[in-house]
Amino acid sequence: MNVMDMFRAEGKVAVVTGGSGLYGAHISEALCEAGATVLIASRGRDRCEAEAAKLRARGYAAHGMALDLADEGAIGAFVEEALERFGGIDILVNNSVSRTGLADIEETTAEGWEAAQRVNGLGLMLMTKAVVRTMRERGGGNIINIASIQGILGPHFPVYGETGMTSGIEYTFAKWGMVGMTKWLANYYGKFNIRVNCISPGGYNPVGTANEIRADEFVRRYVERTPLGRMADDSDIKGAVVYLATDASKYVTGHNLVVDGGWSGW
């Protein structure tokens, strides 16, 4: 096979949870550009469909669908609809995350913790369970979990300075668990021709959008600590996703691909 053909995903159906969000939109775009039919899924169906419409206008196969990871019945209904409409799910990208704003453990409530893990832990498990069963029955598949450098490191709190920004404990807990879950799934389902890998991105600053990080102190400190001298841009995750989603990585499973500009290398 020509090496460039190994990065193609024609004939594949990919589900991207949180597929209209900050990283999700770029992941959805990348898989479309690689040739996959992409199901962009989150609770906000209208937003997902708007993102899908942009991709269809460029000639790609994209569809917006509703998915509430906090509702087991909704997960089952989503997977059933995907199978009926598209014949199967070849690629699952677990990208959705709930950020509840928890920070100091002394201020974290049981209710807040459970709300975060309803999506980040239980929802992740239920979605994977529903899809991996169909992959096993069809003879193979590919799962990519979007974790974070905070799934391999503790938060570097000095980088936040006096900005008021921080990293919530529920997020670190969830991302470490996601990396471990990736390895468990890869080891167990390899015999069924199902590959499971993880991507741990570093900090992303969507410059020029409403979500741009405007805390100059944080950006300066973050960039100073990053060997490549910048935060991630809107294309940095795309190549990693396409690599893991295609035959370019057909002998790779259980891997956590860190995409952080060198942040974790110190």
MIVO-512152 format. One line per 10 residues: their letters; for each residue x, y, z of N, C-alpha, C, O, CB. Coordinates in steps of 0.2 Angstrom, whole numbers. Glycine has a CB too. Layout:
residues N
a) X:Y:Z:X:Y:Z:X:Y:Z:X:Y:Z:X:Y:Z; ...
This chain:
residues 266
mnvmdmfrae) 4:-6:0:0:0:0:4:6:0:9:7:4:-5:0:6; 3:11:-4:6:17:-4:5:21:2:0:21:5:4:22:-10; 11:24:5:10:26:12:5:32:12:2:32:18:17:29:14; 4:36:7:-1:41:8:-8:38:8:-13:41:11:-1:46:2; -9:32:5:-15:29:5:-17:26:12:-23:25:14:-16:23:0; -12:25:16:-13:22:22:-16:27:27:-19:25:32:-6:20:25; -16:33:25:-19:39:29:-26:40:27:-29:45:29:-15:45:29; -29:36:23:-36:37:20:-41:33:24:-39:28:27:-36:36:13; -47:36:25:-52:33:29:-59:32:25:-64:32:28:-54:37:35; -58:31:18:-64:30:14:-68:24:16:-65:19:18:-62:30:7
gkvavvtggs) -75:24:16:-79:19:18:-80:18:25:-83:13:27:-76:13:15; -76:22:29:-77:21:37:-82:26:39:-83:31:37:-70:22:40; -86:24:45:-90:28:48:-87:30:55:-85:25:59:-97:25:49; -87:36:56:-83:38:63:-88:42:67:-92:47:64:-77:43:61; -89:41:73:-92:45:78:-88:49:82:-83:46:85:-97:40:83; -89:55:83:-85:60:87:-90:63:92:-94:67:91:-82:66:82; -89:61:98:-93:64:104:-90:71:105:-84:72:105:-93:59:110; -94:75:107:-92:82:108:-89:85:101:-85:89:101:-87:83:113; -92:82:96:-89:84:89:-90:91:86:-87:92:81:-92:79:84; -93:95:90:-94:102:88:-90:107:92:-90:113:91:-101:104:87
glygahisea) -86:104:97:-83:108:102:-76:111:100:-75:110:94:-82:104:109; -72:113:104:-66:116:102:-61:111:99:-59:113:93:-62:119:109; -60:106:102:-56:101:98:-60:96:94:-58:94:89:-52:96:103; -66:95:96:-71:91:92:-72:93:85:-72:89:81:-77:91:96; -73:99:84:-74:102:77:-68:100:73:-69:99:67:-75:109:77; -62:101:75:-56:100:71:-55:92:70:-53:90:65:-50:102:75; -57:88:75:-57:81:74:-61:79:69:-60:75:65:-58:77:81; -68:81:69:-73:80:64:-70:82:57:-71:78:52:-79:83:66; -67:88:57:-65:90:50:-59:86:48:-59:84:42:-62:97:51; -55:84:52:-49:79:50:-52:73:47:-49:70:42:-44:78:56
lceagatvli) -56:70:50:-59:63:48:-63:64:42:-62:59:37:-63:60:54; -66:69:41:-70:71:35:-65:71:29:-65:68:24:-74:77:35; -59:75:30:-54:76:25:-51:70:23:-48:69:18:-49:81:28; -50:65:28:-47:59:27:-52:54:23:-50:48:21:-45:55:33; -58:56:22:-63:52:18:-69:48:22:-73:45:19:-59:47:14; -69:49:29:-74:45:33:-80:49:32:-81:55:31:-71:45:40; -86:45:34:-92:48:35:-92:49:43:-91:45:47:-98:43:33; -93:56:45:-93:58:52:-99:59:55:-103:64:52:-88:64:52; -101:56:60:-107:58:64:-104:62:70:-101:60:75:-110:51:67; -106:69:70:-105:73:75:-110:73:80:-116:75:79:-104:81:72
asrgrdrcea) -108:72:86:-113:70:91:-112:74:98:-106:74:100:-113:63:93; -117:77:101:-117:80:107:-124:81:109:-129:80:106:-112:86:108; -125:84:115:-132:86:118:-135:91:113:-141:91:112:-132:88:125; -131:95:111:-133:101:106:-134:99:99:-129:100:95:-129:107:107; -139:96:97:-140:93:91:-139:99:85:-136:98:80:-146:89:90; -142:105:87:-142:110:82:-135:112:80:-133:114:75:-147:116:84; -131:113:86:-124:115:85:-120:109:81:-116:111:76:-121:116:92; -122:103:82:-119:98:78:-121:98:71:-116:97:67:-120:91:81; -127:99:70:-129:99:63:-126:105:59:-125:105:53:-137:99:63; -126:111:63:-123:117:60:-115:115:58:-113:118:52:-123:123:65
eaaklrargy) -112:112:62:-105:110:60:-105:105:54:-101:106:50:-101:107:66; -109:100:55:-110:96:49:-111:99:42:-109:97:37:-115:90:51; -116:104:43:-118:108:37:-112:111:33:-111:111:27:-123:113:38; -107:114:38:-101:117:35:-97:112:31:-94:114:26:-97:120:41; -97:106:34:-92:101:31:-96:98:24:-92:97:20:-91:95:36; -102:98:25:-106:95:18:-105:100:13:-105:99:7:-113:94:20; -105:107:15:-104:112:10:-98:112:6:-97:114:1:-105:119:13; -93:108:9:-86:107:6:-86:101:3:-80:99:0:-81:108:12; -91:97:3:-91:91:-1:-90:84:3:-89:79:1:-87:91:-6; -90:85:10:-89:80:14:-95:77:17:-101:80:17:-84:82:20
aahgmaldla) -95:70:19:-100:67:22:-100:68:30:-96:65:33:-100:59:20; -105:72:32:-105:74:39:-112:74:41:-117:77:38:-101:80:41; -114:72:47:-121:72:50:-121:74:57:-117:71:61:-124:65:49; -125:78:59:-126:80:66:-131:76:70:-137:75:67:-128:88:67; -129:73:75:-134:69:79:-134:71:87:-129:73:89:-132:62:78; -140:70:90:-140:71:97:-138:65:101:-139:59:99:-147:73:99; -134:67:106:-131:61:111:-130:64:118:-126:69:118:-124:58:108; -133:62:122:-132:64:129:-129:58:133:-132:53:135:-139:65:133; -122:59:135:-119:54:138:-120:53:145:-118:48:148:-111:56:137; -124:57:148:-127:56:155:-133:52:155:-136:51:160:-128:63:158
degaigafve) -135:50:149:-142:46:149:-140:39:145:-139:39:139:-147:50:145; -141:34:149:-139:27:146:-144:25:140:-142:23:135:-139:22:151; -150:27:141:-155:26:136:-154:30:130:-155:27:124:-162:27:138; -151:36:130:-150:40:124:-144:37:121:-143:38:115:-148:47:127; -139:35:124:-133:31:121:-135:25:117:-133:25:111:-128:29:127; -140:21:120:-142:15:116:-146:17:110:-145:14:105:-146:11:121; -150:23:111:-154:25:105:-149:28:99:-151:27:93:-159:30:107; -144:31:101:-140:34:97:-136:29:93:-136:29:86:-134:38:100; -133:24:96:-130:18:93:-134:14:88:-133:13:83:-127:13:98; -141:13:90:-145:10:86:-147:14:80:-147:11:74:-152:8:90
ealerfggid) -148:20:81:-149:24:75:-143:24:70:-144:24:64:-151:31:77; -137:25:73:-131:25:69:-131:18:65:-129:19:59:-125:26:73; -132:13:68:-132:6:64:-137:6:59:-135:3:53:-132:1:69; -143:8:60:-148:8:55:-147:12:49:-148:10:44:-155:10:58; -144:18:51:-143:23:45:-137:22:41:-137:23:35:-143:30:48; -132:20:45:-125:20:42:-122:13:41:-116:12:39:-120:25:45; -125:8:44:-123:1:44:-118:-1:49:-117:-7:50:-120:0:37; -115:3:52:-110:1:57:-106:7:60:-106:13:56:-105:-4:55; -102:6:65:-97:12:67:-90:9:67:-89:4:71:-99:14:75; -86:11:63:-79:9:62:-74:12:67:-69:9:69:-77:10:55
ilvnnsvsrt) -76:19:68:-71:23:72:-75:27:78:-80:30:76:-67:28:68; -73:26:84:-76:30:89:-71:34:92:-66:32:95:-80:25:95; -72:41:92:-68:46:96:-72:48:102:-76:52:101:-66:52:91; -69:46:108:-72:49:114:-69:55:116:-63:55:119:-71:43:120; -72:61:114:-69:67:115:-73:71:120:-71:76:122:-69:71:108; -80:70:121:-84:74:126:-81:74:133:-78:69:135:-91:71:126; -81:80:136:-79:81:143:-83:86:146:-86:91:143:-72:83:143; -85:84:153:-89:89:157:-84:93:161:-80:90:165:-94:85:161; -84:99:161:-80:103:165:-84:107:170:-88:112:168:-75:108:161; -85:105:176:-89:108:181:-87:114:184:-90:117:188:-92:103:185
gladieetta) -80:115:184:-77:121:187:-75:119:194:-73:124:198:-82:126:187; -75:113:196:-72:111:202:-64:112:203:-61:111:198:-73:103:204; -62:114:208:-55:116:209:-52:114:215:-49:108:215:-54:124:208; -53:117:221:-50:115:227:-54:109:230:-61:110:230:-51:121:232; -51:104:232:-55:98:234:-59:100:240:-64:96:242:-50:92:235; -56:104:244:-60:106:250:-67:110:249:-71:110:253:-56:111:255; -68:112:243:-74:115:241:-78:111:236:-83:113:234:-72:122:237; -75:105:234:-79:100:230:-84:97:234:-83:94:239:-74:95:227; -90:97:231:-96:93:234:-97:86:231:-95:85:225:-102:97:233; -100:82:234:-102:75:231:-106:76:225:-105:72:220:-106:71:237
egweaaqrvn) -111:81:225:-115:82:220:-111:84:214:-112:82:208:-121:87:221; -107:89:215:-103:92:209:-98:86:206:-97:86:200:-98:97:211; -95:82:211:-91:77:208:-95:72:204:-92:70:199:-87:73:214; -100:70:207:-104:65:203:-107:68:196:-107:64:192:-110:63:207; -108:74:196:-111:77:190:-105:77:185:-107:75:179:-113:84:191; -99:78:187:-93:78:182:-92:71:179:-91:70:173:-87:81:185; -92:66:184:-90:59:182:-96:56:179:-95:50:176:-88:55:188; -102:58:179:-108:56:176:-106:55:168:-108:51:165:-114:60:177; -103:60:166:-101:61:159:-94:58:158:-93:54:154:-101:68:156; -89:60:162:-82:59:161:-80:52:162:-75:49:160:-78:64:165
glglmlmtka) -84:49:167:-82:42:169:-88:37:166:-86:33:162:-82:41:176; -94:38:169:-99:33:168:-101:34:160:-102:29:157:-105:34:172; -102:40:158:-104:41:151:-99:38:146:-101:35:141:-105:48:150; -92:39:148:-87:36:143:-87:29:143:-87:26:138:-80:39:146; -89:26:149:-89:18:149:-95:16:145:-94:11:141:-89:16:157; -101:19:146:-107:17:143:-107:17:136:-109:13:132:-113:20:146; -104:23:133:-103:24:126:-99:19:123:-100:16:118:-101:31:125; -93:18:126:-88:13:124:-91:6:124:-90:2:119:-82:13:128; -94:4:129:-98:-2:130:-103:-3:124:-103:-9:121:-101:-3:136; -107:2:123:-112:1:117:-109:0:110:-111:-4:106:-116:7:117
vvrtmrergg) -103:4:109:-100:3:102:-95:-2:102:-95:-6:96:-96:10:101; -92:-4:107:-87:-9:106:-90:-16:105:-88:-20:101:-82:-10:112; -96:-17:108:-100:-23:106:-101:-24:99:-101:-29:96:-107:-23:110; -103:-18:96:-105:-19:88:-99:-20:84:-99:-23:79:-108:-12:86; -93:-17:87:-87:-18:83:-85:-25:84:-82:-28:79:-81:-14:86; -85:-28:89:-83:-35:90:-88:-40:86:-85:-44:83:-84:-37:98; -94:-38:85:-99:-42:81:-97:-42:74:-98:-46:70:-106:-40:83; -94:-36:72:-93:-35:65:-86:-37:63:-84:-37:57:-94:-27:63; -82:-38:68:-75:-41:67:-69:-36:67:-64:-37:65:-75:-44:60; -71:-30:70:-65:-25:71:-68:-18:72:-74:-17:71:-60:-26:65
gniiniasiq) -63:-14:74:-65:-7:75:-59:-3:78:-54:-6:79:-71:-6:79; -60:3:79:-55:8:81:-58:13:86:-63:16:84:-52:11:75; -55:13:92:-57:18:97:-51:23:99:-46:21:100:-60:14:103; -53:29:99:-48:34:100:-51:38:106:-56:41:105:-46:39:94; -47:39:112:-49:43:117:-45:49:118:-39:49:117:-48:39:124; -49:55:119:-45:61:119:-44:63:126:-49:65:130:-49:67:115; -38:62:129:-37:63:136:-34:70:136:-36:75:134:-32:58:139; -28:71:140:-25:77:141:-18:76:144:-16:70:146:-29:82:145; -13:81:143:-7:80:147:-8:80:154:-4:77:158:-2:86:145; -14:82:157:-16:81:164:-18:74:165:-21:72:171:-21:86:166
gilgphfpvy) -18:69:160:-19:62:161:-12:59:162:-12:53:163:-23:59:156; -7:62:162:0:59:163:4:63:168:9:61:170:4:59:156; 2:69:169:5:74:174:0:77:178:-6:77:177:9:79:170; 3:79:184:-1:84:188:-1:91:186:3:93:182:1:83:196; -6:95:187:-7:102:185:-1:106:187:1:105:193:-13:105:187; 2:110:183:8:114:185:4:121:187:4:125:183:13:115:179; 2:121:193:-2:127:196:2:134:195:-2:139:194:-4:126:203; 8:134:196:12:141:195:10:144:188:11:150:188:19:140:196; 9:140:183:8:143:176:2:148:176:1:152:172:7:138:171; -3:146:181:-9:150:181:-8:157:184:-12:162:183:-15:146:185
getgmtsgie) -3:158:189:-1:164:192:-7:167:196:-11:163:199:1:169:187; -9:173:194:-14:177:198:-20:178:193:-24:183:194:-12:184:201; -21:174:188:-26:175:183:-33:173:185:-38:175:182:-24:171:177; -33:169:191:-39:166:193:-41:159:189:-46:156:191:-45:171:192; -37:158:184:-38:151:180:-35:146:185:-31:147:189:-35:152:173; -38:140:184:-35:134:187:-37:128:183:-40:128:178:-37:134:194; -35:122:186:-37:116:183:-41:112:188:-38:110:194:-31:112:180; -47:110:187:-51:106:192:-49:99:193:-46:96:189:-58:106:189; -50:97:199:-47:90:201:-51:85:198:-49:79:196:-48:90:209; -58:86:196:-62:81:193:-59:80:186:-60:74:183:-69:83:192
ytfakwgmvg) -56:85:183:-53:84:176:-47:80:176:-46:75:172:-52:91:173; -43:81:181:-36:77:181:-38:70:183:-35:65:180:-32:80:187; -43:69:187:-45:62:189:-48:58:183:-46:52:182:-51:62:195; -52:62:179:-55:58:173:-50:57:168:-50:51:165:-61:63:171; -45:61:167:-41:60:161:-35:55:163:-34:51:159:-37:66:160; -33:54:169:-29:48:171:-33:42:170:-30:37:168:-27:49:179; -39:42:172:-43:36:171:-44:34:164:-44:28:162:-50:37:175; -45:39:160:-46:38:153:-39:34:150:-40:30:146:-47:44:149; -34:37:152:-27:34:149:-27:26:151:-25:22:147:-21:38:152; -29:25:158:-28:18:160:-34:14:157:-32:8:155:-29:18:167
mtkwlanyyg) -40:16:156:-45:13:152:-43:11:145:-44:6:143:-51:17:152; -39:16:142:-37:14:135:-33:8:135:-34:4:130:-33:20:132; -28:7:139:-24:2:140:-27:-5:141:-26:-10:138:-18:3:145; -32:-5:146:-36:-10:147:-40:-13:141:-40:-19:139:-41:-9:153; -43:-8:138:-47:-10:132:-43:-13:126:-45:-17:123:-51:-4:129; -37:-10:125:-33:-12:120:-30:-19:121:-30:-23:117:-27:-7:119; -29:-20:128:-26:-27:129:-32:-32:129:-31:-38:127:-23:-27:136; -38:-31:131:-43:-35:131:-46:-37:124:-48:-42:122:-49:-33:135; -47:-31:120:-51:-32:113:-46:-33:107:-48:-33:102:-55:-26:112; -39:-33:108:-35:-34:103:-37:-41:99:-36:-41:93:-28:-34:105
kfnirvncis) -39:-46:103:-40:-52:100:-46:-52:95:-48:-56:91:-41:-57:105; -50:-46:96:-56:-45:92:-55:-40:86:-59:-38:83:-62:-43:96; -48:-39:85:-46:-34:79:-49:-27:81:-50:-24:76:-49:-37:73; -49:-25:87:-51:-19:89:-45:-15:92:-42:-17:97:-57:-19:94; -43:-10:89:-37:-6:92:-40:0:96:-45:3:94:-33:-3:86; -37:2:101:-39:7:106:-33:11:108:-28:8:111:-42:4:112; -33:17:106:-27:22:108:-30:28:111:-36:30:111:-23:23:101; -25:32:113:-27:38:116:-22:44:114:-17:43:111:-26:38:124; -25:50:114:-21:56:112:-22:61:118:-27:62:121:-24:60:106; -16:63:120:-16:68:126:-13:75:124:-7:76:123:-11:65:132
pggynpvgta) -18:79:122:-15:86:119:-13:90:125:-15:89:131:-21:89:115; -9:95:123:-7:100:128:-12:106:127:-18:105:124:0:103:126; -10:112:130:-15:118:130:-16:120:123:-11:121:119:-12:123:134; -22:122:122:-24:124:115:-27:131:116:-32:132:120:-30:119:112; -25:136:112:-28:143:112:-31:144:105:-27:145:100:-22:148:114; -38:144:105:-41:146:98:-41:153:97:-46:157:98:-48:143:99; -35:156:95:-34:163:94:-39:165:88:-41:162:83:-27:164:91; -42:171:90:-47:174:85:-54:172:85:-58:174:81:-44:173:78; -55:168:91:-62:166:92:-65:168:98:-61:171:102:-63:158:91; -71:167:100:-74:169:106:-71:166:112:-71:168:118:-81:168:106
neiradefvr) -68:160:111:-65:156:116:-57:157:117:-54:153:120:-66:148:114; -55:162:113:-47:164:114:-46:165:121:-49:169:125:-46:170:110; -40:162:124:-38:164:130:-35:170:131:-30:172:127:-33:158:133; -38:175:135:-36:182:135:-32:183:141:-30:189:143:-42:186:134; -30:178:145:-26:179:151:-18:179:149:-15:174:148:-27:174:156; -16:185:148:-9:186:145:-4:183:149:1:180:147:-7:193:144; -5:183:156:0:180:160:0:173:160:6:170:159:-2:182:168; -5:170:159:-6:162:158:-2:160:152:2:156:152:-13:160:159; -4:163:146:-1:162:140:6:162:140:10:158:137:-5:166:134; 9:168:142:16:169:143:19:164:146:24:161:144:17:176:146
ryvertplgr) 17:162:152:20:157:156:20:150:153:24:146:153:17:157:163; 14:149:150:13:142:147:18:142:141:22:136:140:6:141:144; 19:147:137:23:147:131:30:146:133:34:142:130:22:153:127; 32:150:138:39:149:141:41:142:143:47:140:143:40:154:147; 36:138:145:38:132:148:37:126:142:39:120:143:33:130:154; 35:128:136:34:124:131:40:124:126:41:129:123:27:125:127; 44:119:125:50:119:121:48:122:114:52:125:111:52:112:120; 42:120:111:41:123:104:39:130:104:38:133:99:36:119:101; 38:133:110:37:140:111:30:143:109:29:149:107:42:144:107; 25:139:109:18:141:108:13:136:111:15:130:113:17:142:100
maddsdikga) 7:138:111:1:133:113:-1:130:106:1:132:101:-4:137:116; -5:125:107:-7:121:101:-12:126:97:-15:130:100:-11:115:103; -12:125:90:-17:129:86:-22:124:84:-23:118:86:-13:132:80; -26:126:79:-32:123:77:-31:117:73:-36:113:71:-37:127:74; -25:116:71:-23:110:66:-19:105:70:-18:99:67:-20:112:60; -16:106:75:-11:102:78:-14:95:80:-10:90:80:-8:105:84; -20:94:82:-23:88:83:-25:84:77:-26:78:78:-29:88:88; -26:87:72:-29:83:66:-24:78:63:-27:72:62:-30:88:60; -18:79:63:-14:73:60:-13:67:65:-13:62:63:-7:76:59; -13:69:71:-13:63:76:-19:59:76:-19:53:76:-12:66:83
vvylatdask) -25:62:75:-31:59:75:-32:54:68:-33:48:69:-37:64:74; -30:57:63:-30:53:56:-25:48:57:-26:42:54:-28:58:50; -19:49:60:-14:43:60:-17:37:64:-17:32:62:-8:46:64; -20:39:70:-23:33:74:-29:30:71:-31:25:73:-24:36:81; -33:34:67:-39:32:64:-39:27:58:-43:24:56:-44:38:63; -33:27:55:-32:24:49:-26:18:49:-24:17:54:-30:29:43; -25:15:43:-20:10:43:-13:12:44:-9:8:44:-21:7:36; -12:19:44:-6:21:45:-3:19:52:3:19:53:-5:29:45; -8:17:57:-6:15:63:-9:8:65:-10:6:70:-9:20:69; -9:4:60:-13:-3:60:-9:-8:65:-12:-13:67:-14:-6:54
yvtghnlvvd) -3:-6:67:0:-10:72:1:-7:78:6:-8:82:7:-13:69; -3:-2:80:-2:2:86:-9:1:90:-14:3:87:-1:10:84; -8:-1:96:-14:-1:100:-11:0:108:-6:-2:109:-18:-8:100; -16:3:112:-14:4:119:-9:9:120:-6:10:125:-11:-2:122; -8:14:115:-3:19:115:-7:26:117:-12:27:115:0:20:108; -3:30:121:-5:37:122:-1:41:119:5:42:121:-5:38:130; -3:44:113:1:49:109:0:56:112:-5:59:112:-2:49:102; 6:58:115:6:65:118:7:70:113:12:70:109:11:65:124; 3:75:112:4:81:107:4:87:111:-1:90:112:-2:80:102; 10:89:113:10:95:118:16:100:117:17:104:122:10:92:125
ggwsgw) 19:99:111:24:104:110:30:103:114:35:107:115:22:111:111; 31:97:118:36:96:122:35:97:129:40:96:134:42:100:120; 29:100:131:28:102:138:30:96:143:32:98:148:20:104:139; 28:90:142:29:85:146:36:82:146:38:77:150:24:79:145; 41:85:142:47:82:141:52:85:146:58:82:146:50:84:134; 51:89:150:56:92:155:57:87:160:62:88:165:53:99:158
